[in-house]
Structure formats: structure tokens, C-alpha cells
Amino acid sequence: MIKTDITKSKFEQAKAHLAGGVASSLRASMKPAPLYAESAKGARLRDVDGNEYIDYLLAYGPLILGHAHDGLTESIVKAMRQGYTYGLQHDGEIELADLLTEILPCADKVALSGSGTEAVMLALRLSRAHTGKRKVVRFHGHYHGWSDSIFTSFPSAGLAQNDAGSDGASIVPGTAGQSENSLEDIILLPWNDPKVLEETLRAHAADIAAVISEPVMCNSGCIQPKEGYLELMRQLTTELGIVLILDEVITGFRLSLGGAHGRFGIKPDLVTIGKAMGGGIAISAVAGNAELMKLIDDSTVSHLGTLNGNCVSTAAALATLRELAKDNGSVYEKMEQLFITLASGIRELMKKHNLPGVVNQIGPVFHMMFIDAEEVTDFETFNKKDGAKYAKFAEIMLDEGILIRPNGLWYISTVHGQDEIDQTLQAIDRSLARLN
Ligand SMILES: Cc1ncc(COP(=O)(O)O)c(C=O)c1O
């Protein structure tokens, strides 16, 4: 059994003065307790009780180069020695903007922020300013950060009641304290349903400023878009004068160097990127076409933030992206192959242990779930998964030396290798036996 005495006592100590005992609400759900990390290197992490894990949580996605990557650390330290942030302009932000516009197919210009939530806020603001309209179409099971104007109850079967989509006032807010009016501008639709999308966009085009969508529904089952769905989204939004925002906070620099839109060959008007962009240092961006981004150039739209584009974050992003771009981005093929091996190994082990389940994998990310279904291709089916069983599995996996998210989403980094995959499959074999 893993030792948790120190972790548990630290959590009690934290609760005295740290609200909720954790710094982001989601983290409190980990069982047997929210872990306290001591140190980490590469694909491995050690907690304060001395337990060691192969890490597939990867800080909820940013650690695409693994922990404490030498090159990234050196770049950050070098930048810090010259001053962390000036509130003035510096070369790092020019270099990063140049690199991002080179890498991201949809980007003529970028604007830098600190988190995915902020990037989404800016993208929505640009869309409204550009179109002069106010409604925003978003989809069940997608997550776009925690700002009031977009944060719905998540993920929740209760969302199904809002299918009609035209009355945002009936959408359930994501949290207490959110104004009841905050979601008035939201039209909430089921994702991957071309008919509902086309009908809604045509019926409400005069009011709709933007459609915002994860290109792959990573936040709810890692569900891929149906063939032609994103293309239809692109075609309709162009035709109807609606801004298309792809929220690539997870998929950006993960599904390929050019993100999901690079991988799928779709050109949105705006993308929001974060997480993997800084390799673990806080930075995000909106990238998009010149026509929209010029609203910042000419000060029509305010884009603010004390620490935007600080030297540490731009150095981290530059180092991360340059590392990922080496050898024509060959690390993507490596990560994908390892995750194909891991995902298919898990499917076989679930069969062996007679535990019905699905693993939806694309590139270096997958969602594993226990569910009595052949496939999971929509949010409604995804909601039928046995979340409690998976949380128990994640707890057993800790005991077997593997750190995973209790909700089923797995990430891999460039420094995970075949050894880690082999050890992980052995641990899964033992964990599934214990789960039965
Ligand atoms: C698709 C997507 N958009 C936006 C966000 C918000 O990003 P952040 O947590 O950096 O504010 C997240 C976070 O998980 C996300 O998955």
C-alpha cells in the first residue's frame, strides 16, 4: 500500500488557511487524498511520503516535455537572471509571436495571456467586437475555462435539457456565485450533430457572434469530430458571418505542432492555446486572422494583463516549442506510437479481466472509461460511464505506482518511453485484477 501519512497531514494543515486545501477545486477529488509532490523528473514523480509514480496526469496537460526538462529549465533560469518581468517590451515576445505565426496555420497575429480561461475571454470579446453580435454557440461536454460568461455546469447530464439552444437563460451555471444572467448569451448545443448545428446557425445567425468548440472533445471522453463536422462548422460560420473559435487549450501543440487545426487541415478564425505551450509555465494566447486581430492593433478591443508576455513565460514557450519542433516534430510520431500501444494494451486487459470499457485515443492523449458500450462517440453515451469505478481504479493505480487523473484523461510527454509503457501495462493488469 502507498504511504499517505504525510500527504494526509499536509492536506489537513493546508485546509487551515488555504481555501479548500487545494489551489484549484478539481484537485481536491483525488483519492485516497490530494497528493503532495516532493519532486519530479522526466516521466516520474515522487510524493512527500516517498511513493514514486510514472506520471500521466502531467499537471493536467502542460508538461509535454515531462518534469524539470533540462533545456527548458536552463532557458527559464537564463531569462530570470535578466529580469522576470519588466512591464515593458522585450525580444522574447517578438520572437514568440513570430514563432507562433510560423507554426500555427490559422495565425497571422497573436495576443499573449496567462491562462486558457483568459485566452477564451479575449477570443469571445474579439468575436463580439468584430461581428457586432452577442450570442455564442458552445457545446455540451466542452470546457472553456471558468469565467462567468462561458462556465456551464460541467460535465453534467443535466445539460441535455437545453438542446433547443435558443434560451441561454435556462442553462445551469457552473457554480454558485455566478450571476444568473451570465449565460444569457450562450446557446448550448449537442456536439457532433450536423443537423442541429446547421438549423441553429441558420435560424439565429443574426444574433450569433461566435461558435466555440474543442476540435476534439478532450474534456468529455476524447471524442473525435465526425467526418465532415468541423468542415461543416467552418463552412457555415464563414457563410453566415460568424467567428469560428477552436479552443485548442488541450489540443494545441499536443495533437501536432500545429494543433488540431493543423492536424485536421481546418482554418478557424481564432484559436485559443495554453497548457502545453509553456511546458508547465503559465502562458496562453489567442492566435488568429489579421482582420480579427487588428481590433487589438487599433485599440477597439482592450487586451490587458499585468504579467502578459513576461520574460519567464515567453522564454518557457520559446524553449518548449523549439524542442517540440526539432527534427520536423518527430516526437509527435513517437508519442502517438507509444499511446497507441498503451491504449490497445489497455483494451486487451479490460477484455482479459472482463471489465467492459472504451479507450478513445488520438495522438498523445486518450480517455479510458468503464462503460458497457462498444464505442463512445457522443456526450450522452459518455455520461453513462461508471465514474465511481474509474475513480477507484485510479486510486488502485496510485498504489501500483501510476499517477493518473481520476476522471479518465491520460497525457503522455516526449520523455515517456517503452519502459514506462511496459511497466504501466503490468500495473494496469494488477489493478484491474484488484478492481474485480
Ligand atoms: C479546452 C479548454 N479550454 C480552456 C481551459 C481553461 O484553461 P486554464 O485552466 O488554463 O484557465 C481548459 C482547461 O482545462 C480547457 O481544457
The ligand as a Tripos MOL2 file, in Angstrom:
@<TRIPOS>MOLECULE
LIG
   16    16     1     0     0
SMALL
NO_CHARGES

@<TRIPOS>ATOM
      1 C1        -10.3570   23.2430  -23.7080 C.3       1 LIG1
      2 C2        -10.0110   24.1090  -22.5410 C.ar      1 LIG1
      3 N1        -10.1910   25.4300  -22.6300 N.ar      1 LIG1
      4 C3         -9.8740   26.2640  -21.6350 C.ar      1 LIG1
      5 C4         -9.3660   25.7730  -20.4510 C.ar      1 LIG1
      6 C5         -9.0150   26.7190  -19.3410 C.3       1 LIG1
      7 O1         -7.6390   26.7950  -19.2150 O.3       1 LIG1
      8 P1         -6.9550   27.2690  -17.8430 P.3       1 LIG1
      9 O2         -7.2040   26.1850  -16.8490 O.co2     1 LIG1
     10 O3         -5.5210   27.4460  -18.2010 O.co2     1 LIG1
     11 O4         -7.6230   28.5480  -17.4620 O.co2     1 LIG1
     12 C6         -9.1570   24.4010  -20.3030 C.ar      1 LIG1
     13 C7         -8.6180   23.8390  -19.0680 C.2       1 LIG1
     14 O5         -8.5730   22.6670  -18.8360 O.2       1 LIG1
     15 C8         -9.5100   23.5420  -21.3780 C.ar      1 LIG1
     16 O6         -9.3640   22.2110  -21.2850 O.3       1 LIG1
@<TRIPOS>BOND
     1     1     2 1
     2     2     3 ar
     3     2    15 ar
     4     3     4 ar
     5     4     5 ar
     6     5     6 1
     7     5    12 ar
     8     6     7 1
     9     7     8 1
    10     8     9 2
    11     8    10 1
    12     8    11 1
    13    12    13 1
    14    12    15 ar
    15    13    14 2
    16    15    16 1
@<TRIPOS>SUBSTRUCTURE
     1 LIG1         1 GROUP 0 **** ****
